[in-house]
Amino acid sequence: MRSDRVRSVLYLPASNARAIEKARTLDCDVAVLDLEDAVAPEAKADARDAAVAAVRRGGFGPRLGVRINGLDTDWGLDDLAAMKAA
């Protein structure tokens, strides 16, 4: 198997601190912190802050992604700016 091949992708809500900690211990090729569908509207700002903290701390497998909200939503541009800064 080629080393750049992705076998497993784990999506988890960025609003779930326990899931983020658990993801650091799992053998997945990509972990994706979800700020979109997995997060209730009233929790999006806190989830964004948690995603920034998780990105900065690191400790995930070989690849980490963040699924931001659409740029045409109330949260998308803030998500993009936060991830760029992280």
C-alpha positions, 0 to 999 in steps of 0.5 A: 500500500502506498504511504500517501493513501488514505484508509480511514477518515474520522469526522468528529464535532469540534464542540466535543472535547472528549471526542477530540481527546480520544481522536488523538489516540486513534490510528486513523489517517485523517482526523477532521474537526467538524464545525458545520453539521455536527455543531448546533448554531448556538455552539458554533463560536465555542466549537471554533475556539475548541478547533483552534486550540486543538489545531495548535496543540496537535497530537493527531495522526498524520493529517488533520483537517477542519470542516468549516461552515459555508462562506455564505453562512453567518459563521463561515468567514469567521471559521476561515479566519480562525483556521488561517490564524491557527 
